Amino acid sequence: MSKIYTSTGDKGTTSLVGGKRVSKSDPRLEAYGTIDELNSFIGLVASQICNNQEIELQENLRWIQKKLFNIGGCLATDTETTKLPESCYVVKDDISRIENMIDSAQENLPQQRSFILPGGTVAASYTHVARTVCRRAERLIVALSSSVEVVPETIIFINRLSDYLFVLARRINYLSGEKEILW
């Protein structure tokens, strides 16, 4: 990679994959920028989970980060002029995998009988922040889908991801012996 700065965005525009220039306030950029923000928070969560017994969890979080990069690439592509690469697509197997991750994370957790206030350990708290960013990303992608083509499985995946992050925050607190604060 050469210079990090190019000056091409100095007037408030950027290029989509395919070359089309759009405003940096374009809804497409809001959507994939929020996916990037979510990816950063998931990296923060992963950095807080240092226990060697959580290797599978680390691998799951890295897999999610890679999927989010693919989704960001998909959202950043001008599909009117450029065909999406197969790697960008979220497929049914990806949704099945995240559903299995939800089921696994939920094993042995106490039954939830009321709303839970976000918080607990640092890792769980960051996971709750990631969950809320994920929900925002979902809203932005749904809004974007009314004007540009969005692969339907993308919305499903992001919806399941927020569910996973909620259950994961509960699991992190549970494994740490941290009591949930009920509302």
C-alpha positions as CSV (number, residue, x, y, z in Angstrom):
1,M,0.0,0.0,0.0
2,S,1.3,3.4,-0.9
3,K,0.4,6.7,0.8
4,I,-2.6,6.6,3.1
5,Y,-3.8,10.0,2.0
6,T,-4.8,10.7,-1.5
7,S,-6.6,14.1,-1.2
8,T,-9.5,12.7,-3.4
9,G,-12.0,13.0,-0.5
10,D,-11.1,16.5,0.5
11,K,-14.3,17.9,-1.0
12,G,-16.6,15.5,0.9
13,T,-16.9,12.8,-1.7
14,T,-15.5,9.2,-2.0
15,S,-15.6,6.4,-4.5
16,L,-17.7,3.3,-4.3
17,V,-16.3,0.1,-5.6
18,G,-16.8,0.5,-9.3
19,G,-15.6,4.1,-9.3
20,K,-18.8,6.1,-8.9
21,R,-18.2,9.1,-6.6
22,V,-20.8,9.9,-3.9
23,S,-21.1,12.2,-1.0
24,K,-19.6,11.1,2.3
25,S,-23.0,11.6,3.7
26,D,-24.6,9.1,1.3
27,P,-26.8,6.5,3.1
28,R,-24.6,3.7,1.7
29,L,-21.5,5.2,3.5
30,E,-23.6,5.5,6.7
31,A,-24.4,1.8,6.4
32,Y,-20.9,0.5,5.7
33,G,-19.3,3.0,8.0
34,T,-21.4,1.6,10.8
35,I,-20.4,-1.9,9.9
36,D,-16.8,-0.8,10.2
37,E,-17.6,0.7,13.6
38,L,-19.2,-2.6,14.7
39,N,-16.2,-4.5,13.5
40,S,-13.9,-2.3,15.6
41,F,-16.0,-2.9,18.7
42,I,-16.0,-6.6,18.1
43,G,-12.2,-6.4,17.9
44,L,-12.3,-4.6,21.2
45,V,-14.4,-7.4,22.7
46,A,-12.0,-10.0,21.3
47,S,-9.1,-8.2,22.9
48,Q,-10.8,-8.4,26.3
49,I,-11.2,-12.2,26.1
50,C,-7.8,-13.5,27.0
51,N,-8.6,-16.9,28.5
52,N,-7.1,-19.8,26.6
53,Q,-10.3,-21.7,27.3
54,E,-12.1,-19.2,25.0
55,I,-10.2,-20.1,21.8
56,E,-13.5,-21.1,20.1
57,L,-15.0,-17.7,21.1
58,Q,-12.0,-15.9,19.7
59,E,-12.3,-17.8,16.4
60,N,-16.0,-17.0,16.2
61,L,-15.3,-13.3,16.7
62,R,-12.6,-13.3,14.1
63,W,-15.0,-15.1,11.7
64,I,-17.6,-12.5,12.4
65,Q,-15.1,-9.7,11.7
66,K,-14.2,-11.3,8.3
67,K,-17.9,-11.6,7.5
68,L,-18.4,-7.9,8.4
69,F,-15.5,-6.9,6.0
70,N,-17.3,-8.9,3.3
71,I,-20.6,-7.1,4.1
72,G,-18.9,-3.7,4.1
73,G,-17.5,-4.5,0.7
74,C,-20.9,-5.5,-0.6
75,L,-22.5,-2.3,0.7
76,A,-19.6,-0.3,-0.8
77,T,-20.1,-1.7,-4.3
78,D,-22.1,0.1,-6.9
79,T,-24.0,-2.9,-8.2
80,E,-25.4,-0.9,-11.2
81,T,-21.9,-1.0,-12.7
82,T,-20.0,-3.7,-10.8
83,K,-20.9,-7.3,-10.1
84,L,-20.5,-8.4,-6.5
85,P,-17.8,-11.0,-5.9
86,E,-19.1,-14.2,-4.4
87,S,-17.0,-13.6,-1.3
88,C,-19.2,-10.6,-0.4
89,Y,-22.4,-12.6,-0.2
90,V,-23.8,-13.8,3.1
91,V,-25.2,-17.3,2.5
92,K,-27.6,-19.5,4.5
93,D,-24.7,-21.5,5.9
94,D,-23.4,-18.2,7.5
95,I,-26.8,-17.7,9.1
96,S,-26.9,-21.3,10.3
97,R,-23.4,-20.9,11.8
98,I,-24.4,-17.8,13.8
99,E,-27.6,-19.4,15.0
100,N,-25.5,-22.3,16.3
101,M,-23.2,-19.8,18.0
102,I,-26.3,-18.3,19.7
103,D,-27.5,-21.7,20.8
104,S,-24.0,-22.6,22.1
105,A,-23.6,-19.3,24.0
106,Q,-27.0,-19.7,25.6
107,E,-26.3,-23.1,27.0
108,N,-26.5,-23.2,30.8
109,L,-27.5,-19.5,31.1
110,P,-30.2,-18.7,33.6
111,Q,-33.6,-18.2,31.9
112,Q,-34.2,-14.6,31.2
113,R,-37.4,-13.4,32.8
114,S,-37.0,-9.6,32.5
115,F,-35.0,-7.0,30.7
116,I,-31.3,-6.9,31.6
117,L,-29.5,-3.6,32.0
118,P,-26.3,-3.5,29.8
119,G,-23.1,-3.8,31.9
120,G,-21.2,-6.2,34.0
121,T,-17.6,-7.0,33.2
122,V,-15.6,-4.8,30.8
123,A,-15.8,-7.4,28.1
124,A,-19.6,-7.8,28.5
125,S,-20.1,-4.1,28.5
126,Y,-18.2,-3.7,25.3
127,T,-20.3,-6.5,23.9
128,H,-23.4,-4.6,24.8
129,V,-22.0,-1.6,23.0
130,A,-21.3,-3.7,19.9
131,R,-24.9,-5.0,20.1
132,T,-26.3,-1.5,20.0
133,V,-24.0,-0.5,17.1
134,C,-25.2,-3.7,15.3
135,R,-28.8,-2.7,15.7
136,R,-28.0,0.7,14.3
137,A,-26.2,-0.9,11.3
138,E,-29.3,-3.1,10.8
139,R,-31.6,-0.1,10.7
140,L,-29.3,1.7,8.2
141,I,-29.1,-1.3,6.0
142,V,-32.8,-1.8,6.0
143,A,-33.3,1.9,5.0
144,L,-30.6,1.5,2.3
145,S,-32.4,-1.5,0.9
146,S,-35.3,0.7,-0.2
147,S,-33.1,2.5,-2.7
148,V,-30.3,0.0,-3.6
149,E,-30.1,-3.7,-3.9
150,V,-29.1,-5.4,-0.7
151,V,-28.6,-9.2,-0.5
152,P,-31.5,-10.2,1.8
153,E,-29.3,-12.6,3.8
154,T,-27.2,-9.6,4.8
155,I,-30.1,-8.2,6.9
156,I,-30.9,-11.6,8.4
157,F,-27.2,-12.1,9.4
158,I,-27.0,-8.6,11.0
159,N,-30.2,-9.3,12.9
160,R,-28.9,-12.6,14.2
161,L,-25.5,-11.0,15.0
162,S,-27.2,-8.6,17.4
163,D,-28.9,-11.5,19.1
164,Y,-25.6,-13.3,19.4
165,L,-23.9,-10.3,20.9
166,F,-26.7,-10.0,23.5
167,V,-26.4,-13.7,24.5
168,L,-22.6,-13.4,24.4
169,A,-22.7,-10.5,26.9
170,R,-24.8,-12.6,29.2
171,R,-22.5,-15.5,28.8
172,I,-19.4,-13.4,29.5
173,N,-21.0,-12.1,32.7
174,Y,-22.2,-15.6,33.7
175,L,-18.7,-17.2,33.2
176,S,-17.2,-14.3,35.2
177,G,-19.6,-14.8,38.1
178,E,-21.0,-11.3,37.5
179,K,-24.7,-10.9,38.4
180,E,-27.0,-9.5,35.8
181,I,-28.8,-6.3,36.8
182,L,-32.5,-6.7,36.1
183,W,-34.8,-3.9,35.1
